[in-house]
Amino acid sequence: MPAKSKSKEEIKTEEEEIETLQETLQDIKTREGIVGYILRGSNSASIDLKDPTKIIDYAILSATSLEAGQDIANTFEVGKVDAIIMEGGDMKILSMIIGDNRLSIFMEKNVDHEKLCKDLNLR
C-alpha cells in the first residue's frame, strides 16, 4: 500500500516545528558546556559544533548512539524511547527523535541534560 502524502497544512506545521526547534537549539548552543548539535531530517541536516574539524566523528557518534538505543529498546521490549544519554569520561550526548528528525546534542559531562529535555518540551 503506498504511503499517504502529506497535505500542505501538515508540511507547513512541520516546517514551523523545525524552525522553532532550530531557534531553541541556537539558544541551547550558547550555554556553557554545550559542544554543539546535529539535527538530521529526511532531506537535510543542520550541524553546529564548536570544533568543525570533528563533524564526521560527531556525525558517526550521533547515528550510532540512536541506532544502538533503538536496538536495545527493541531487544528488551522497553517501548518507545524518548531520549538516549551516553556518558563518557568528560562528555555526554543526548540523542532523540523528534517527529521525522534525529537530534544529538553534545555536551560536557556536568551539563544538566534533563533541563535540555525540558527546554525542548520533551519532559
N, C-alpha and C positions, 0 to 999 in steps of 0.2 A: 504494500500500500504506500503510495507516495506521501512524502512529508507535507504537512499543511504549510502553505506560505503565509508569512506574517502580513498583517494589514498595515497600512500606512500609520495608523494610530499606534499600533504596537511598536513599530520601528521608531517612531518619534519618542515614545515613552522610554524605550531602551536607550536611545541616544541621550535623552535628558538625564537618565540614571547614570550613564557613563560619564557625562560631563560633571555631574555632582560628585561622583566618586573621584574623578581626577582632581577636582578642586580640594576635596578632603585630603587626598594624597599629597597635594602640594603643601598643605598646611602641616601634615604629619612629617613631611620631609625636612621641614625647618627645625624640628625638635632635636634637642640634644640626644645623642646616642643613636640616631637613625642613620643608617648607612645608605639606604636607598630602597627602591622598589622596582618590581617588574609587574606590569598589568598586561596580560595577553588576552586578546579577543580572538574570534574566529578568523578575522581578516587583518588584524594589525596588533602591534604591541607598543606600549609606552614604557620606556626604561629611563629611570632617573637614579643614577648611582654616583656617590662621591668619587669613586675611582673607576672611570670609564674603561680603563685598561683591563678590567676584570669582568666585562659584560658577559663573555662566554662562560666563565666559571659560575657566575651567579645565575645565568640562564639554565645551565645544566642542573645546578643545585635546586632551583625553583621547580623545574619539570620533574626531577627525580623525587623530591620530597612529596609533591602532590600525588604522584603515581604510587609511591610506597605507602602513603597514608591511606589511599583508596583501596589498595590491595589488602592491607592489614584489616581495614574495616570490613571488607567483603569476606575475608578468610574467617574472621571471628564473629561475623554477623552482628556487628555493633550498631548497624543502622547508618543513617546519614551523618557524615562528618562535617561539622561547621567550620572547624579550623584545625590546622596541624601545627604544632610547635616543635621545632627541633632545636636543641641546645647543644652547643659545643663548649669548648673551654672559655672562649672570650665573646662569642657571638651566638645569636639565635635567629631563627627565621620563623615568621608567621606566614603560613600559606593557607589559602582558602579559595573556594569557588563562589563567585558572586554572579548569579544569573548565568550568562554564557561566557563569563570572564574568569580567568585564573589570575589570582593576585598573590604575590610574595613580597613581604616587607622584611628587609634585612636590618638587624639592629645589634647594638651592643647588648651583652647579657643582662645588664642591670635595668634595661628599659621595661616598663610595665606593659606587657602585651595585652593584658585584659583591658586596659584603658584604650588601647588602639582598637580593639574589637568593639568597645562601646562607641568610640568615635565613628566607626564605620557602620554603626547601627546593627551590629551582629549579636549583641547581648542585651 
